[in-house]
């Protein structure tokens, strides 16, 4: 027996519609922007406040540029240009 999910007032929930604009890869749209591990200030945009790399679905990058960005961030971390984690004091 299958039960329908209902709100506490026993009425069916209204369908929620959310319209999101499609995110566009900033590296594909503007070919002047280059991914370079020697520019940590440009790569900080793609890090969370804790220092984690933002996923594609959040940043809006295409798969190719997300892979390049990830390897550049990891290289910058290895050279101590970017922190591995950001701790709050």
N, C-alpha and C positions, 0 to 999 in steps of 0.2 A: 504494500500500500504506500503510495507516494503522497506526501503532504506538501502543500504550497507554503512558501514562506510568507507570513503575514505580519504586519506591524501589530503592536500591542492592542491597538483599537480594533483589531480584526478586519482591517481594510487592506486591500492589496497595495503594495508600495508603488509609487509612480516610477516610471523608468527615468533614470538620470541620463541626460545627454550632455556630453561635454565635447565641444569643438575645439580642437587644438590645431594651431598652425603647424605645418610640417617644418621641421628643423632642417636647415640647409647647412651643408659643410662649408665652413668659412674658408677652408683651404682650396676647395674646388671653385667657389664663387669668386675668390680674389687670388689670382695666381702670383701676386707680388708677395704674399705672406709665405715665408719659408719656415719649415720646422727645423730648428737648429738647437742642439743641446747646449750650445754656448750662450744662449739667451734665456736664462732661467726666469726673468721677469715676464717674458711672453708665455712661458709654460705654466706659470702659477695660476693662470686662468683656468686650467684644466685639472687643478687639484682641489680637493675639498678642504674645509678648514682644519681637518685632522691630518692632511697630507696624502690622502689616498687619490688615486687616479680616477677621474670621473668616467663612467661608462658611456658608450656610444649613444645610448638612448637618452641620456641626460645632456651630453655635450652637443649632440647633433652632428658629429663628424661621420664621414663615410668610413667604411671598413679599412680601406687602404691608408687613409690619413690617420685613423685611430691607431693602427699598428705602428706607423712611423712615429707618431707622438709618444706612444708607450715606450718604444725603445729609446727615444731621445730623453724622456724623463728618467728612465732607469740609468742611462749613461750619465746624465747630470747628477743623479743621486750618488753614483759610484765615485764621481769626481768631487763630491761635496759641494756642488753648486746649488743643489736642492736638498732639503732634509728628507729623511725616510719617514719620520713621524713628527708631528708638531704637538708638543706638550704645552699645556696651559699651566702657568705658574701661579 
